[in-house]
Amino acid sequence: MGWVSIVAGVICSLLILIDRVSGIGANWGTQTSHPLPPDTVVQMLKENGFQKVKLFDAEEGTMNALRKSGLEVMVGIPNDMLAVLATSMNAANTWVSTNLSAYINDGVHIRYVAVGNEPFLQTYNGSFLQTTFPALQNIQGALIKAGLSNQVKVTVPLNADVYNSPSGRPSDGDFRSDIRDLMLTIVKFLSDNAAVFTVNIYPFISLYSDSNFPVDYAFFEGSSSGVVDGSVTYSNMFDANLDTLIWALKKNGFANLPVIVGEIGWPTDGDANANIQYAQRFNQGFMNHISTGQGTPMRPELIDAYLFSLIDEDEKSIQPGNFERHWGLYTYDGWPKYQLNLGTTKTGSLVRAKNIQYLDKTWCVLKPSVNLDNSKLAATISYACANADCTSLGYKTSCGDLDVQGNISYAFNSYYQKNDQDDVACGFENLATTTNKDPSTGTCRFGIMIIADSGISRQIEYHGASLLSSVLLLFLTL
């Protein structure tokens, strides 16, 4: 009987570990020119063992695909909707009825509604300071009216810049002084309504923003640059950052408010520190870290988190940096970028998307006969990059080793593929031509576009361009 007890205990421990790891969620963004079919994405989520998904809006196709999927859903409200929801209870009631009640009745397991997305970012210059809390109040009121307030909880996904620590020690953490009163009002409201605090934590951004930031501290293998806080030594930024928030909540009387990590991840391109090696190291380290169930020193419990993000998005704004379009665990066509063991599959690796259809194996490239001093090149490259995606070109990026001709061809092909290989999209003042020979080299992939789930009308005629692609023009001067 002793051996039976031991075996039973081991099995029980394994089941607990599997349950802990399988609680991981994924952010599903849809700012892409050629989206994968929503049913395909839902299948990917389920086959990879994700149990939760976070959305940035309530797009009809996405929501329909989640019916009876068993996935727990956080539905987002974009920032540009906050003003009308803040000023109109009728608008809030309508939004809840249309985007929550209807889908819940149809078998979508909606657990949270995210009111806004990082609305207090300092780069927004206070644009949403007056509307976020009133919108939150009205959505909560609409949930109560619809009889959903026990089933669906409100939250506001916030960037980690809403709190800080002057000394760098988590125990000195508090909410940012310019929004402290507003933050405490929101925190109290969340607490009063048995809701959750959602925070997005990005060690990559710290490394991107500060060349002196200790690289090892961004990861999870231990660091010589750890932070000593009393009897606690923090060896990674994630734990220290999350505990800074927990201290801020505690010292303001909300020590037990539940916290969700709404976004955490690492990009794979668009910057010298955004690469597959670092992304794999960070995400696998994070998964190993949370699978222990030990949490952080201030919250020694299971961490509820959503990886950011599931799939690359080629139409995201690159104002924060070129890396913004490369956060995905998957490429635009549903291929895993690297091995990642989520602890949720038998194979211990990511499962690729099924039955993806591609356009023809045809690429658009610069004609070999074109002189690189041609006066028309700068404008055509500028136009291609302004209307497609050239974020894989630059210093220490995946296509950073291309020569000038290769950079131009990459820009042309990106535009050509985005416009569904239309012949007109490979004109470029007669400087380009199509080829059946794949120009990909090493780490640089010249993509072939997938057949999109839904058609998106695009203007493909070349009219010249006023916007300049600084990255490509730099290459022309080499």
N, C-alpha and C positions, 0 to 999 in steps of 0.2 A: 504493500500500500504506500510505502514511502516513495518508491519510484514513481508510482502513479501521481502522487501529490506533486512531486518535482516536475514531471512532464506537464501536468495540468497548469502548474505555475508558470512554466516557460511559455506555454501556448497562450496563456492569459496575458503575459507581458508582451508577447509579440502582437497580439490583437490590439492591445492598448496602444502600442507604438504605431501600428498601421493606422488606427483611428486618429491618432494625433497628427500624423503626417498627412493623411488624406483630407484633413480639414482645410488645406491650402486652397485659396481662390485665385482667380485670374481676372485682370482687367481686359475687357474686350472693347477696344476702340475701333471706330469705323471711318476715320478720316483717310480714306484710301480711294484711289481712282478706279480700281478694279477689285471690288470686295469678293472674298470667297463666299459661296452660298451660305446663308445663315445655318441651314440644316447641317452643312458640312462642318462648320465651326462648333456647333453643339455636339456633334459626334466626336470631334477632336477633344473637346473638354471632357466628355464622359469617358472616352477610351484612355485618356491620360489620368483619370482618377480625380480630376478637380470636382469639388462638391459645391463650389460657390463661384459666382461670376458677378463682376461689377461693370455696369454699363454707364455711359456718359449721357445717354438720352433714352427715350422710349420709342425708338424707331420700330415701325410696325413689323417689318420683316424679321428683325431680331427677336422681338417679343413673341411673335407667332411661333418661331422655331423653338422657343424655350417651353412651350406648352407640354406639360406632362413629362418633362425631361428629368424631373427630380432635382434639378440644380437650384440651389438657393440664390436668389437674385437681389442685387442692390441696383435700383433704377436711379439714374441721375437726372437732375434738372440743370440745363446749361445756365451759365451766368447771365446770358442776355435775356433770360426769362424772369429773372428775379424782380425787376422793377414792376412788371404787371402783376405778378403774384403778390408782391408786397402791398399793392394799392387796391387790389380787388379780391374780395373773398369769393365772389362768383367765379373768377378765373381760377382760383385755387380749387374750388369745388369741382369745376369742369375738368381741370387737369387730373385730379385724383380719380374722378369717375371714368375718364377716358383712358388713362394710362396705368391705373392700378386696379380699380374694381373690375373693369371689363376683362382684363387679362387674368386676374386671380380667379374669377368665375370660370375662366376658360382653361384653368389648370396650370398657370404659371405661379411658381412658389416665390412670391415677392416677400422679402423679409425687411428690407430697408429702402428708404427713399433718401437720396443724397441731394440736399438743397444747395445747389451751386457746386463749384469745383475750385478750391483754393482761392476764394473770393478776396482774401485779405493779403494776397501777395503784394509786396511793396512796389513791384513794377506796375501794378494797376493804379497806383496813385490815388487810392481811396475811392475808386469808381463804384464799389459795391458795399461801402461801409454803411450806407443808409438803408439799403434794401434787403440785405441778407437776413437779418433777424426778423423783420416783419414778414418776409416770405416764409421763413421757418415757422413762425407762429400761425400763419394762415394755412400752410400745408398741414400742420398738426390739427388745426381746427377742422379742416376738410376730412382728415382721417377719422376724427371722432364722429363727425356727422355721417360718414359712410360706414361706420361700425367697424373700422379696420385698425383702430389705434392700439389694440392689444396684439394684433398680428403683424403690423408693419410699423417700424420705428423710424423716426426721423434722425438725420445726422447731417453734419456739414463737413465734407472732406477738406481739411486744412493743411497747408504746407507747414513744415516744421519751423518756418520763420515766424510763426505767431508766438513763439516763446524763445527764451534765450537764457544764458547764464553768464553774467559779467566775468566771473572767475574761470569759467570753463568747467567747473564742477557741477554735476547734476543737482546736488543739494542746494545750490544757489539759484536754481531755475525759477523763473516766473514768466508770466505772459508779457509780451512786448509792451513797453510803457505807453505807446501811442494808441493802442487798442485794448488796454488791460480792462477797462470798465466794460467795454462791449464784449470782450471774451468771457468775463465773469457772468454777464447777463445771459449769454448763450449757454455757458456751462451749467448754470443753475436751471435754465429751461430744460436742457437735456436731462439733467438729474431728476427734475420734478416729473418728467414724462417717461421715466424708466428707459431713456434712450441711450445712445452711445456716442463717444467722442471718436472721430476718425482723423487720423494724421497720416500724411505722406512723408516718408523719410528716404532721403537720397544721399548716401555717402559719396556717390559719383559726383554730384554737383559741388560738394566741398572740394574734391580733388580738382575738378574742372575750374573752379573759381579761384583757387589758391595754389600757386605753384609750390609753396612751401608746406602744403598739407602732407603729413606722413602717409605714404601710400599704404603700408601694411596696416595702419589703423582703420582703413576703410574695409578691410576684410576680416575674416573670423579665425585666423590661425594663431592669434596672439600677436602682440606688438610691443616693441621696446619703447614706443611712444605713448603708452597707456596713460590714463588719467587717474590719479590717486584722489579719492574722496573719502576722507576719514579712514575707516577700516576696509573700504572697498576699493579695488583697483579695476578699472575698466580697460579691457584690452582691445575693444572694438568700438567704432563710432556708433553703431546701431544701438547697442545696449545703453551707452551713455546718453544718446539723444532721446531715446524713449523714456529713460528714467528722469531726464530733465523735465519732460512733460509731466510725469507722474509726481515729481516734487512740486511742480507748479500747481497741479490739482490739489495735492495734499495740503500745502500751506494756505490754500484758499478755501479749505473746508470740503473738498470733494475727492477724498482719498480713494473712495471705492467706485468712482465712475468707470464703467467699462470702456476700454479703449480698443479700437480696431486700427490696424496698420493698413490703410487703404491702398497705398502704392509703395512698392519697394522693388528695385531691380537695377539693372546695369545695361547701358546701350552697347552695341557691337560695332558701330561705325560712326563716322562724322567728326571724330576727334582723336588725338593721339592716345588718350586714355580710354577711348571707347573701342574695344576690340573683343573678339570672341574669347580670347584667353582670360581676360579680366572678367568678362561677363559670366563665363562658366565658373570661374573661381569664386565670384561673389555669390551667385545664385545657389551653387551647390553648398557653399559654406553657410549661407543663410538657412537652407533647408536642413542641413545637418544640425545647425545650431538650434532651430526651433523644434526639431523632432525629439529632442531630449525632454521636452515638456517643462524645462526648468525656468523658462522665462528670463527675466532680468532680476538684478538684486532687489529692485523696488517692487517688481511684480513677478514673483516666482511662480508663474502659472503658464498654462498654454497660451501661446501668442496667436491671435486671430489675424491673418494677413492675406493680402491679395498681391500676387506678383504682377509687376508692371514691365512689359505687357505681353499679351498673347501673340499678336501679329504686328509686323511693321506697318506703318501708316505713311504713305508717300505724299499725303496732302496736309500733314500737320504743319503748323507754323514753325519756321526755323529761327524765329526771333531770339529764343533762348540759346540756340546753337544748332549746328547741322546734325548733331546727334539725335535731335528730337524725333526723327523719322526712323530710328533704328533701335527702339527699345524691345522689340519683339523677341520672344523665344523662338518664333518662327519667321521665316521669310514671307514675303507677300503671297507666295503660292503654297504656303502650308508645309514647308520643309523645315525640320528642326535645324537650328544653326549649330548646335553642339550637343554633346551628351549631357543629360541632366536627370539625375535620379530623384524623383519626387517622393519615392517610397510608396507609390500608389499603383504601380504596374508590376506584372510578373517579370518583365524584361529589365526593369530598372532604367529604362530610357524613354524619351519622348516618342510618341506615336505620330507619324505624319498624317496629313490630310489625305483622304481617299478620293479617287476618281476625279482628279483635277484635269481640266482640259486646257490645252495651250493653243495659241495661234501658231502659224507656220514657223518653221525654223529658218527665219529670215531676219537679218539685222541691217541697220542703216549705218553706214560709215562714211568717213571723208574719202573722197576720190583720191587715189594715190597720186594722180597727176596734178593735184592742186598745190600751188605754191603757198607755203605757210605765211608769206608776206601779203597774201591777197587781202585787199582792203575790205572785202565783204565779210571776212571771217568773224571779226569781233562782234558785229551786230547779230549774225546768225547764231553764234554760240550763246550770246546774251539772251536771245529770244528762246532758244531751246531750254536753257537752264531756268529761265523765269517761268516757263510753262510746263516744265517736267521736273525731274529730280536729279540734281548733280551733287548731292551731299556726300556721295562716296568718293568724291575727288578732293584731294587736299593733302596736307602734310600728315604722314603716318596714318592714312586711312586705307581702306581695302583696295582702293585703286590709286593710291599715292605713287606707285612706281611706274605708272604709264608715262610714255613720252608725249610730246605735244600733239602729235597726230592721234595717239590713243585717247587723250583727253577730249579732243574735238569729236572723235567718233563716239565716245561714250555719251557725250551730250546729245549728239544727233540721234543716237539709238534710243536714248531715254524718251525723247520726244516722240519718236516714231512708234515705239511700243505703247506709250500712253495713249496714243491716238489710233490704236488697234491696227497698226501696220498699214495705214492708208498711204497710198503712193504719194499723195500730195504732201504728206508729213515727212517725206524723205527728199524734198526738193532742195531747200536751203540755197536758193539762188544758183542752182545747178552745181553746187559744191559737193553734194552727197550722192551716194549710190547704194543700192541694196546688195547684199551678199548672202550666200548660203553657208559661208565658212564662219564658224563661231570665233569672234575676236577676243573672247575671254582669255585672260592670262593670269596664272597664279591665283592669288586671292581675289582678283577683280572679275566679277561676273557681269557679263553683258546679258541682261535678262531678256527672256521672251515673255510677253505678257500673257496672262491667263485670259480665258474667255470669262468675262465678268458675269456676276449673277444678275445684275441689272444694268441696262444701257445708260450711259451718261453722255449727253450731247456735248460735243466739244467743238470749238472753233479752231480749225487746223491751218487756215490760210496764213501765209507769212506776210506780215505787214511791216516788218522792221521792229525794232524794240528800243524803248527809252531806258528800260532797266538794264543795268550791266551786271553780268555775273563776275564778281571780282575774283573768285577762285579760278575760273577758266582764263580770264584775261591775264592773270599772273603767270599761268603756264605759257601763254603766248610770248611772254617776254623772256622766257628762259633760253 
